[in-house]
Amino acid sequence: MKQLFNVILAAAALLSLYACTDETIGVSITDSLSSVIEDSSFVIEGQSVLNDRVQMRTTTKMLGAFSAEGFGSINASAVTMWMPAMSIDTTGIKPEWIDSCRLKLRVPYTNGYTGDPLAPMRLNVYRLNKPLPSPIYSDFDPTDYYDSNDLLASDSYSPMSGWMETTTTYVSGTMASDTVRVISVPMPVELGRELFTTYVNNPDKFSSPKAFADVFPGIYITNSYGSGHVLNIKATELDVYYHRHVQLNDSTETDSTYAQSYLASTPEVVSNNIIHYDIADEVKAMVNCGEAIIAAPAGYEVQVRFPIQDIIDRFQANVGNNQAIINSLSLELPVSIPETEYNIQPPTYLLMVKTSKKDTFINGDSLANNKDSFYAIYDAMNKTYTFTGLRNYVLNIIKNQGGIATEDDFNFTITPVDVTNYTYTQSYYYGGSTSTVTKISPMVSRPAIVRLLLDQAKTKITYSKQIVN
């Protein structure tokens, strides 16, 4: 559909409008007519492709297993190396005064799992015998990296088994609160004593993750029993509990207890989710029938052919030799949610990136640049994703390629991602905040599925045209 709105503008206004932009065509003329044109009659085509091997550039870990009608079955485990504490409390402490240690799995209090939260399940924790490779992918086989006899812990777990914990942090004067469920797994006390002794005898081993890998390469966490849910673990750490003698006065002393995090999984160390996703026959049938299905993690993504040449040709034909400004270019994707057990929802974010640049984007830990990569957030009320900011994409082709799109300019991949934002307060007195995207990585926060209704997609260009009288 094309809408044309004609407005008579004064010559001074026209001069002001066009003098400050470099996307104009021709020169300003006093007697003219300005038109604002909105065109959304373009067709986008695409198809689902399997993407079962992704690089997990995130500290988020998935653990568990379930089978859901309309989605399929998923089994998720994780491996991680460690960032050691730079300093460990040793004052007045002996190795035998290390009382216990625990592996802490921190799960978001809201939306921290998919499935049945009461399903009885059990996890195993193994010690790795060598550092993990880098890069590492979702189809990683940990068989050669641990010994099944080197079991550190085995414990039952569920989303409801953890206790609630709220932490408050201050960054640049901004207070942020985070509420999680903490699943605490007892680990061998000998491990805590080993780490303590190593630090006392050779503190340089705690100076970096690489040096520490000689002491403790990492852990492998796997679901060992049961099926029913998958956890989204946002943080992993190893806490050590100990005591020391405290002299109260000349004749009285007592024991005081303490705790310290010796190890944590951070963005600086190698970690990975091992995903086994058997896609449901119903989903495969939709794909075989030409439906554009996105499923995560490590499932389907959609490759589309964007009608950029049609957009440019129609824009240039309509403008002719007159002046024009492209105001915006956007893609609105309506979706439907397949019926699934556990009511599995669409991804929160989608990334649309030139297919030729997708691997570089993911492997390079890039951010969307609004020229060959864009992201959209799911609008649950309207059941749509809208990619805005495509204006630079079309302008680049018009200005630098003479309006001729290459094959590379047509082909995009739409894939589910997790987006990390940093929000900070702009003014202590007047309030207001700004949110900045700091990371875009393959989606591993939870299982997700959605159907893109490409036949109803709305690719819309809006531009202003000055018609010479």
Residue pairs with C-beta under 8 A, 6 or more apart in sequence:
1 40
1 41
2 37
2 38
2 39
2 41
3 37
3 38
4 35
4 36
4 37
5 35
5 36
5 37
6 33
6 34
6 35
7 34
7 35
7 36
8 33
8 34
9 17
9 32
9 33
9 34
11 28
11 30
11 31
11 32
14 28
14 30
14 32
14 34
14 466
15 28
17 34
17 325
17 464
18 24
18 28
18 323
18 325
18 466
19 28
21 325
23 324
23 325
23 326
23 395
23 398
23 399
24 323
24 324
24 325
25 319
25 321
25 322
25 323
25 324
26 321
26 322
26 323
26 466
26 468
27 323
28 323
28 466
29 466
29 468
29 469
31 468
31 469
32 466
32 467
32 468
32 469
33 466
33 467
33 469
34 464
34 465
34 466
34 467
35 464
35 465
35 466
35 467
36 327
36 462
36 463
36 464
36 465
37 318
37 462
37 463
37 464
37 465
38 460
38 461
38 462
39 311
39 314
39 315
39 460
39 461
39 462
40 458
40 459
40 460
40 461
42 307
42 310
42 311
42 459
43 307
44 304
44 305
44 306
44 307
44 331
44 454
44 457
44 459
45 304
45 305
45 454
46 292
46 302
46 303
46 304
46 305
46 414
46 452
46 454
47 290
47 292
47 302
47 303
48 287
48 291
48 292
48 293
48 294
48 300
48 301
48 302
49 300
49 301
49 302
49 303
50 299
50 300
51 298
51 299
51 300
51 301
51 415
52 138
52 139
52 275
52 277
52 298
52 299
53 137
53 138
53 139
53 298
54 137
54 138
54 297
54 298
54 362
54 442
55 135
55 136
55 137
55 138
55 362
55 363
55 442
56 136
56 137
56 138
56 271
56 272
56 273
56 441
56 442
56 444
57 362
57 363
57 365
57 439
57 441
57 442
58 267
58 271
58 418
58 439
58 441
58 442
58 444
59 80
59 234
59 235
59 236
59 265
59 266
59 267
59 271
60 232
60 233
60 234
60 273
60 418
60 444
60 445
61 78
61 80
61 221
61 232
61 233
61 236
61 265
61 271
61 273
61 444
62 76
62 78
62 230
62 231
62 232
62 233
62 273
62 275
62 297
62 444
62 446
63 76
63 77
63 78
63 105
63 123
63 221
63 222
63 223
63 230
63 231
63 233
64 75
64 76
64 113
64 115
64 121
64 223
64 227
64 228
64 229
64 230
64 231
65 73
65 74
65 75
65 76
65 121
65 223
65 226
65 227
65 228
65 230
66 73
66 74
66 114
66 115
66 116
66 119
66 227
66 228
66 229
66 230
66 342
67 73
67 74
67 227
68 115
68 280
68 340
68 341
68 342
68 344
68 447
69 280
69 282
69 340
69 341
70 280
70 282
70 283
70 338
70 339
70 340
70 341
70 344
70 449
71 280
71 283
71 295
71 338
71 340
71 341
71 342
71 344
71 447
71 449
72 277
72 278
72 279
72 280
72 283
72 295
73 277
73 278
73 280
74 230
74 275
74 276
74 277
74 278
74 297
74 447
75 223
75 275
75 276
76 223
76 230
76 273
76 274
76 275
76 276
76 297
77 142
77 220
77 221
77 222
77 223
77 273
77 274
78 220
78 221
78 222
78 233
78 271
78 272
78 273
78 274
79 128
79 132
79 136
79 140
79 142
79 145
79 218
79 219
79 220
79 221
79 271
79 272
79 274
80 132
80 218
80 219
80 221
80 236
80 265
80 269
80 270
80 271
80 272
81 128
81 131
81 132
81 209
81 213
81 217
81 218
81 265
81 269
81 270
81 271
82 209
82 212
82 213
82 216
82 218
82 219
82 238
82 263
82 264
82 265
82 269
83 209
83 212
83 263
83 264
83 265
83 266
83 268
83 269
84 205
84 206
84 209
84 212
84 262
84 263
85 206
85 260
85 261
85 262
85 263
86 206
86 207
88 195
88 196
88 199
88 206
88 260
88 262
89 242
89 258
89 260
90 196
90 199
90 200
91 244
92 244
92 245
93 196
93 242
93 244
95 193
95 196
95 197
96 193
97 242
97 243
97 244
98 189
98 192
98 193
98 196
98 240
98 241
98 242
99 189
99 241
99 242
99 243
99 257
100 186
100 187
100 189
100 192
100 240
100 241
101 187
101 188
101 189
101 191
101 192
101 238
101 239
101 240
101 241
101 262
102 184
102 185
102 186
102 187
102 238
102 239
102 241
103 125
103 153
103 184
103 185
103 187
103 219
103 236
103 237
103 238
104 182
104 183
104 184
104 185
104 235
104 236
104 237
104 238
104 239
105 157
105 162
105 182
105 183
105 184
105 185
105 231
105 233
105 235
105 236
106 165
106 180
106 181
106 182
106 183
106 233
106 234
106 235
106 236
106 237
107 113
107 159
107 162
107 180
107 181
107 182
107 183
107 231
107 232
107 233
107 234
108 179
108 180
108 181
108 232
108 234
109 164
109 179
109 180
109 181
110 179
111 232
111 446
112 159
112 180
112 181
112 231
112 232
112 234
113 159
113 229
113 230
113 231
113 232
113 446
114 229
114 230
114 232
114 342
114 344
114 446
114 447
115 228
115 229
115 230
115 342
116 228
116 229
116 342
117 158
117 159
117 160
117 229
118 158
118 160
118 228
119 158
119 226
119 227
119 228
119 229
120 156
120 158
120 225
120 226
120 228
121 156
121 157
121 158
121 223
121 225
121 226
121 227
121 228
121 229
122 154
122 155
122 156
122 157
122 223
122 224
122 225
122 226
123 153
123 154
123 155
123 156
123 157
123 185
123 221
123 222
123 223
123 224
124 151
124 153
124 154
124 221
124 222
124 224
125 151
125 152
125 153
125 154
125 185
125 187
125 219
125 220
125 221
126 146
126 147
126 148
126 150
126 151
126 152
126 219
126 220
126 222
127 146
127 150
127 152
127 216
127 217
127 218
127 219
127 220
128 142
128 145
128 146
128 217
128 218
128 219
128 220
129 145
129 146
129 147
129 150
129 217
130 145
130 217
131 210
131 213
131 217
131 218
131 270
132 145
132 217
132 218
132 270
132 271
132 272
133 140
133 270
134 270
135 363
136 270
136 272
137 272
138 272
138 273
138 274
138 275
138 297
138 298
139 274
139 275
139 298
140 272
140 274
142 220
142 274
145 217
145 220
146 220
152 187
152 188
152 191
152 219
153 185
153 186
153 187
153 188
154 224
155 185
155 186
157 183
157 185
157 231
158 229
159 181
159 229
159 231
160 181
161 183
162 180
162 181
162 182
162 183
162 184
163 181
163 182
163 184
164 179
164 180
164 181
164 182
165 179
165 180
165 181
165 182
166 177
166 178
166 179
166 180
167 177
167 178
167 180
168 175
168 176
168 177
168 178
169 175
169 176
169 178
170 176
171 422
171 424
172 424
172 425
173 425
173 428
174 423
174 424
174 425
174 433
176 423
180 234
180 235
183 231
187 238
192 240
192 241
192 242
192 262
195 215
195 216
195 240
195 262
195 263
196 240
196 242
198 205
198 206
198 215
199 205
199 206
204 211
205 211
205 212
205 214
205 215
206 212
209 268
209 269
216 263
218 269
218 270
230 446
230 447
232 445
232 446
235 264
235 265
236 264
236 265
237 261
237 263
237 264
237 265
238 261
238 262
238 263
238 264
239 259
239 260
239 261
239 262
240 259
240 260
240 261
240 262
241 257
241 258
241 259
242 257
242 258
242 259
242 260
243 255
243 256
243 257
243 258
244 255
244 256
244 258
245 253
245 254
245 255
246 253
246 254
246 255
246 256
247 253
248 254
265 271
273 297
273 444
275 297
275 298
275 444
277 295
277 297
277 298
277 299
279 295
279 299
279 300
282 338
283 293
283 295
283 300
283 338
283 449
286 293
286 338
286 451
287 293
287 300
291 451
292 302
292 304
292 451
292 452
292 453
292 454
293 300
293 302
293 338
293 449
293 450
293 451
293 452
294 300
294 301
294 302
294 346
294 347
294 350
294 414
294 415
294 416
294 448
294 449
294 450
294 451
294 452
295 448
295 449
296 347
296 416
296 443
296 444
296 447
296 448
296 449
297 416
297 442
297 443
297 444
297 447
297 448
299 449
301 413
301 414
301 415
301 416
302 413
302 414
302 415
302 452
303 355
303 411
303 412
303 413
303 414
304 352
304 411
304 412
304 413
304 414
304 454
305 410
305 411
305 412
306 331
306 409
306 410
306 411
306 412
306 459
307 459
308 393
308 394
308 397
308 405
308 409
308 410
309 404
309 405
309 410
311 329
311 394
311 459
311 461
312 394
312 397
312 398
312 403
312 405
313 403
315 324
315 326
315 461
315 463
316 403
318 465
319 463
319 465
322 465
322 466
322 467
322 468
323 465
323 466
324 463
324 464
324 465
324 466
325 463
325 464
326 391
326 394
326 395
326 398
326 461
326 462
326 463
327 391
327 462
327 463
327 464
328 388
328 390
328 391
328 460
328 461
328 462
329 390
329 391
329 393
329 394
329 459
329 460
329 461
329 462
330 386
330 387
330 388
330 389
330 390
330 459
330 460
331 352
331 386
331 387
331 390
331 457
331 458
331 459
331 460
332 384
332 385
332 386
332 387
332 457
332 458
332 459
332 460
333 350
333 376
333 384
333 385
333 386
333 387
333 414
333 452
333 453
333 454
333 457
334 383
334 384
334 453
334 456
334 457
334 458
335 346
335 378
335 383
335 384
335 385
335 450
335 451
335 452
335 453
336 383
336 450
336 451
336 453
337 345
337 346
337 383
337 449
337 450
337 451
338 449
338 450
338 451
340 449
344 447
344 448
344 449
345 448
345 449
346 378
346 448
346 449
346 450
347 378
347 416
347 417
347 443
347 448
347 450
348 377
348 378
348 418
348 419
348 445
348 448
349 375
349 376
349 377
349 378
349 416
349 417
349 418
349 419
349 440
349 443
350 375
350 376
350 378
350 385
350 387
350 414
350 415
350 416
350 417
351 361
351 368
351 373
351 374
351 375
351 414
351 415
351 416
351 417
351 440
352 373
352 374
352 375
352 376
352 387
352 412
352 413
352 414
353 361
353 368
353 372
353 373
353 374
353 412
353 413
353 415
354 372
354 373
354 408
354 409
354 411
354 412
354 413
355 411
355 412
355 413
356 408
356 411
357 372
357 373
358 413
358 415
360 366
361 373
361 440
362 441
362 442
365 439
365 441
366 373
366 440
367 437
367 438
367 439
367 440
368 374
368 375
368 437
368 440
370 389
370 390
370 391
370 392
370 393
371 392
371 393
371 396
372 393
374 387
374 388
374 389
374 390
374 393
375 387
375 417
375 419
375 437
375 440
376 385
376 386
376 387
376 388
377 385
377 419
378 384
378 385
378 450
379 385
379 386
394 461
397 403
397 404
397 405
397 409
401 409
414 452
415 442
415 443
416 442
416 443
416 448
417 440
417 441
417 442
417 443
418 439
418 440
418 441
418 442
418 443
418 444
418 445
419 437
419 439
419 440
420 437
420 438
420 439
420 440
420 441
421 435
421 436
421 437
421 438
422 435
422 436
422 438
423 433
423 434
423 435
423 436
424 433
424 434
424 436
425 431
425 432
425 433
426 432
426 433
426 434
